[in-house]
Amino acid sequence: MMPFGLFILLYLTGHLSAKQQPDVDCLLLDLDYVHCTWNGQGTPEVNYTFFNRFFHDPEFSECAAYISENSTIIGCNHPFEDLKSKKFNDFYTKLVYGNNSFEQEHDDLKSKVKLNPPANVTVKNGSDSNLCFYWNTSLGTCAESEVRYRINVNKWEMTKLGAGKQSYCIDVPSNSSLYELQVRSTMGEQCGRSTLWSDWTQPVFWGLRRKNSPEPGRHGSTSVQTLVLYIVGAFTLILLVILLVHHERLRIILIPIVPNPGKNLDEILTHGNVEKWLPISKDLKEGFKANFNERPCSVCEYSCVPQSPSESSDDSTSAVSTDQTNCSISIPANESECLSSSCSSSTSTLPNLSEEGKTVV
């Protein structure tokens, strides 16, 4: 039951798609065959059978050469004889799929003739010191041509020529410049004006390319490369600015701050305050501050007390000892630890005292 329902759904979907009439667009290619396509609104979901005819033809004829894309038929190339005169007649097309048929009338083929590009483009130096270009067109006097040329890969200069003209000359060219020329053609007024131009021919060159001029054919790619370099450079500059704004240390390294000699100069001359003279950031100042605390230690001062006369008479030596044990020291209880760790005692030998009994301080 499920496969049958899926089949019905697919059938109805294809049936509805086929009912939507596609738009057929036709043109004449170099008056050799009619080129029609029907994928202007998108690739069709079904493969149509194509028929066409001109006004005086007795019946429709099926397409001789289909054009397909991804296994789907999207167009047709059908040759006709004497298209030069038949193009003024109405043209009819018909698309058939199953029981559905869509017919369409085209009454403007005469203005939709696209010629092939001119052939055999050559360049020669004329006897009058002119530079002349020559080419061939398949329709002769029915074709009108347009020439464009440029010097040293500069701006193009455009020139339209009359019907049947197949040459163009440049007066007194410079031997030190590079000339580049291209030609295209269209159907002229006397044979039924067409709104379509052929493609440009491959460029032909004459002269010498300057060293500082871009290479022909690479002007477009050079512009694209330049644009890419500009975009990358701008992105890099924006990224660098963001880094400098959010990273102060990086900004100081890349863009060092030059001190102003006139700013608070008296601070360094009179008070030696370098911090006010140099614009040092707050974070940098905090980085140099100590992050630990020391307990303050009191300074101890020693004073020696002279010996009694009874002790000095028994001593026959002239040396006087000033050891710390002979000094009168008053050490508070709360500073004993400080003295044991920070203060140091010293023992020295004083010179002989005079007979007058001078007191050693």
C-alpha positions, -999 to 999 in steps of 0.1 A, spaced: 0 0 0 28 24 9 47 20 -25 15 25 -44 8 58 -25 43 70 -32 39 62 -69 6 82 -70 23 112 -52 52 112 -77 29 109 -106 7 139 -95 39 160 -87 52 153 -122 18 160 -138 15 193 -120 50 203 -129 44 195 -165 13 217 -165 34 248 -158 42 261 -192 80 268 -196 92 299 -215 110 291 -247 137 316 -258 151 314 -293 178 331 -314 196 326 -347 233 316 -345 252 330 -375 222 322 -397 230 285 -396 205 271 -371 179 281 -345 190 279 -309 162 275 -284 163 270 -246 136 266 -220 155 267 -187 152 304 -181 129 298 -151 151 269 -138 159 234 -149 127 216 -159 117 186 -138 107 166 -169 122 160 -204 102 176 -231 100 167 -268 107 198 -289 91 207 -323 95 238 -343 86 254 -378 85 287 -396 53 303 -409 54 288 -444 65 253 -433 37 227 -437 42 210 -404 63 208 -372 97 190 -373 112 175 -342 145 188 -328 176 175 -346 201 181 -317 190 183 -281 210 202 -254 211 185 -220 223 195 -186 226 169 -158 207 144 -178 178 169 -183 169 183 -218 170 221 -217 174 232 -253 177 224 -290 198 234 -320 178 229 -352 194 237 -386 173 254 -413 180 263 -449 178 299 -461 176 314 -427 187 348 -442 152 352 -456 132 330 -432 142 350 -402 117 377 -412 88 351 -408 71 341 -376 86 311 -358 66 286 -338 77 262 -311 60 233 -293 70 214 -262 53 180 -256 53 159 -224 28 130 -222 -6 144 -230 5 180 -224 15 203 -252 27 239 -250 29 261 -282 46 295 -284 49 321 -312 81 341 -319 78 371 -342 111 388 -335 138 364 -347 151 390 -371 164 411 -342 179 380 -324 208 371 -348 241 364 -331 270 361 -355 303 343 -350 333 364 -341 353 377 -371 381 354 -382 417 358 -394 425 390 -375 460 402 -387 481 433 -383 503 450 -408 524 482 -412 510 504 -440 532 522 -466 521 555 -450 535 546 -416 501 536 -403 492 504 -383 463 485 -399 443 455 -387 424 432 -410 397 405 -404 370 384 -422 333 381 -415 310 353 -428 282 377 -440 303 402 -459 284 434 -465 255 425 -441 278 426 -411 289 457 -392 320 457 -370 332 474 -338 368 477 -329 384 484 -296 421 489 -289 443 501 -261 479 512 -257 501 498 -229 472 480 -213 454 514 -206 417 522 -212 400 508 -242 391 531 -271 359 520 -291 352 527 -327 321 515 -348 327 508 -385 302 508 -414 286 478 -430 310 455 -449 342 473 -436 368 448 -425 399 468 -416 410 495 -392 441 517 -392 459 536 -364 478 567 -375 515 569 -368 519 543 -340 547 545 -315 573 518 -318 579 519 -280 543 512 -271 522 480 -271 490 480 -291 462 455 -283 431 452 -306 398 431 -307 369 430 -331 332 419 -329 304 421 -354 266 423 -357 239 422 -384 237 455 -402 206 476 -409 203 467 -446 200 430 -437 178 434 -407 192 451 -376 201 427 -348 203 437 -311 230 410 -304 267 413 -309 291 385 -315 318 376 -289 351 396 -291 379 380 -310 411 369 -293 434 400 -289 462 407 -314 493 426 -303 518 449 -320 548 468 -305 568 464 -274 556 462 -238 572 486 -213 589 472 -183 566 491 -158 534 483 -177 513 453 -166 513 421 -186 485 419 -212 457 396 -200 466 399 -163 451 433 -156 420 419 -140 439 394 -119 463 421 -107 433 442 -96 419 413 -76 452 406 -60 456 442 -50 421 442 -35 429 411 -15 461 427 -2 442 458 9 416 438 28 443 417 45 463 448 55 432 465 69 423 434 89 458 432 103 458 469 113 425 465 131 438 435 150 469 453 160 449 483 173 427 459 194 458 443 209 474 476 217 442 489 234 437 458 256 473 449 264 491 479 280 525 462 283 525 454 246 517 490 238 546 502 259 570 478 241 558 486 206 551 523 211 573 536 239 563 568 257 588 596 253 591 616 285 583 653 285 614 672 299 592 702 308 567 682 328 575 684 366 612 689 358 617 705 393 606 672 409 636 654 396 661 683 401 651 692 436 635 661 451 648 634 428 612 622 422 616 603 389 582 587 391 564 620 386 586 629 357 582 596 338 546 587 327 548 552 343 515 534 344 498 525 376 500 487 369 538 490 363 543 509 396 524 483 415 545 455 400 577 470 416 562 473 451 572 447 477 545 422 485 558 412 520 561 428 554 591 430 579 589 434 616 606 466 627 637 461 649 648 485 676 684 499 675 704 491 707 731 515 720 758 502 744 775 523 772 805 509 792 808 515 830 844 520 844 858 494 868 863 501 906 897 512 919 902 479 938 899 458 908 921 481 886 951 480 910 955 443 908 956 443 871 991 450 858 983 448 821 976 478 800 949 462 779 914 470 787 887 446 776 854 460 764 835 428 761 797 431 760 796 414 794 812 444 811 787 468 797 756 478 814 727 469 790 691 472 797 672 449 774 634 449 775 617 416 775 599 422 742 632 431 724 652 401 734 642 382 703 651 412 681 686 413 696 692 377 691 683 378 654 693 413 643 718 429 667 753 416 669 779 421 697 816 429 691 847 426 711 875 451 706 908 458 723 914 494 733 948 510 736 966 515 770 950 540 793 971 569 805 983 571 841 958 599 847 931 571 845 910 584 816 876 571 814 867 551 783 833 560 769 
